[in-house]
Amino acid sequence: MFIYMLFCIFLFMAVQERVVYLDGDGIPRYWYNILPDLPEPLPPPLDPETGEPVSPEKLAVLFPRELIRQEVSEERFIPIPEEVREVYRLWRPTPLIRAVRLEKFLGTPARIYFKYDGVSPPGSHKPNTAVAQAYYNAREGVERLTTETGAGQWGSALSFACHLFGLNCRVFMVRVSYEQKPFRKVLMRLWGADVIPSPSRVTPIGSRILEEDPENPGSLGIAISEAIYEAVSNENTKYSLGSVLNHVLIHQTVMGLEAKEQFKLVEDYPDIIIGAVGGGSSFSGLFWPFYYDKVSGRAEKDVSFLAVEPKACPTLTKGIYAYDYGDTARLTPLLKMYTLGHNFIPPPIHAGGLRYHGDAPTLCLLVRKGVVNAVAYDQIEVFEAAKLFFQTEGILPAPESAHAVKAAIDKAIECKRRGEEKTILFSLSGHGYFDMKAYQDFIEGRLEPFAYPEDKIRENIETLLSKKLLFR
Ligand SMILES: *Cc1c(COP(=O)(O)O)cnc(C)c1O
C-alpha cells in the first residue's frame, strides 16, 4: 500500500510537471518569465525627462495594457491564451533535430542539436511573439499597428499576425534591406501590410535625415523612431516591437519549453546553449527555461550559455553597459543595456536582423553578471559555416541564425580537440530561402569580412557620454 501511494505521488508529480508546461500536443500552456529569477533586480526603464522610472501609464500610448503588465510582471509562468495556442498549432511544436551528418563531417564526439523555428509561416521564430502581440492589441480594440523591420523577418511576422486578427499594419523597412531583400516585402504585402522604406518622407524624423543625407541606408534605430512617431500621432494605432523588451522575450520561451520536453524524449540535456543575438529574443526564448532549471536546482548539467553577434555590430563584446535610448530620434525610454550608441549606423551586412545598436536589458544584465558569455564573428566565416551546414544538414540558415551555426561548429571542434562528449544546442531561428541575394554575393566573392573599428566605437561612445546622451 505504502509503495502504491508513493508511486501515485510520483505519478502525480510527473503529470503536474508536464501540465505546467505542455499540452498533450506538445505546445506549451504557459510562457516562462525570467524576471523573478534574475541574479539581481533589472534596472528599470527611465523617463528621459525626469530621470525616474517610466510609469506604466506613459507606455500606454504605445502598447496595450496586457503587454505592459507582462513587461513588468513578476509572475513566473504566464498562461498562453487559447486563441494564441490555436494559431501556434499551425507550426508548433517545432522540431528539435540532431545534426548527425554535421557531427560526422566534423568528426566530433559532441552531439549537436538545433531547435528549428524556420518552419513557421514567415520562416523565423518571430511569429511566436507577433501572434501574441496582435491578439492582445485586437482584444483591447486597437485597429492598426506600426513597426520597423530590418531584413523583413519581423515585418513579415507581424503582417501575418495582423492579418489573422484583423488589424491593419504599417512596416517601416530599413532602406538597405528594402532594396537588397525584395522578397520579404512581397510576403508582407500579400498579408496586407503597407511597407515603407526608412528613412522615409512619411514622418518629420525621416524627412530630416533624408535632407541631410539622401543616401542614408537606414538603421533599425531610425525605423523605430518613425514607427513610434506614427503610433503616437494616430488614433487607435499602437506600436509593436519584435525584440529587446521583456514581453517579447517571454513569448519566445515556447522554444525552450518545448526543447526541454524534446530532450527528455531522447534522454539528453544540453551542456551549452548557443544563439545569435540581434536584440536577444530568439536566444533568450531558447535558453531561459534551461536557466530556470539551473537556478531552481533542476538542471541535469551545469549548462552554459553563449550569445553570438556580428563583428560589424558588436554590441555585447565591444559596447558599453549604460542607459541609452532604444531609437535614433530618442523617443523611447532609456534602457540599461550594452550599446554602441543610439546613433550607431552599422555597415550594411547581410544579417539585417543583427544590426541593432543595443540588446535586451535582461540579456545584458546576464552578460554583465557572467551568466552568459558572448562572442563575435565576421560575415565571411559565418557564411562558410552556413554553407557547411547546408551541405551536411540540407537546411539553408538565415544569415542571422548562421552566426549560431558558426559558434556551434567551433564548440564541436573544441570538443574534438579535448575529447569531450558534450551536448550542444543551438537556435536555428530561421531559414535563409529569402536571403538568396546574400548567398549569391557570398559565392561570387562579393562579401567583406567586416569588423567595426574599435576606436570608432569608443569615439562615438565618448562623444555621447560627454553630450549627456548616454548615462552610466
Ligand atoms: C530577427 C532575427 C534574429 C535576431 O533577433 P533576436 O531578437 O536576437 O532573435 C535572429 N534570427 C532570425 C532568423 C531573425 O529573424
The ligand as a Gaussian input file, in Angstrom:
#p B3LYP/6-31G(d) Opt

LIG

0 1
 C       15.365000      38.864000     -36.134000
 C       16.110000      37.619000     -36.191000
 C       17.180000      37.374000     -35.302000
 C       17.674000      38.378000     -34.319000
 O       16.752000      38.857000     -33.409000
 P       16.696000      38.335000     -31.910000
 O       15.702000      39.156000     -31.239000
 O       18.075000      38.488000     -31.336000
 O       16.310000      36.901000     -32.007000
 C       17.792000      36.137000     -35.361000
 N       17.413000      35.207000     -36.262000
 C       16.407000      35.424000     -37.134000
 C       16.037000      34.352000     -38.106000
 C       15.726000      36.634000     -37.115000
 O       14.728000      36.839000     -37.969000

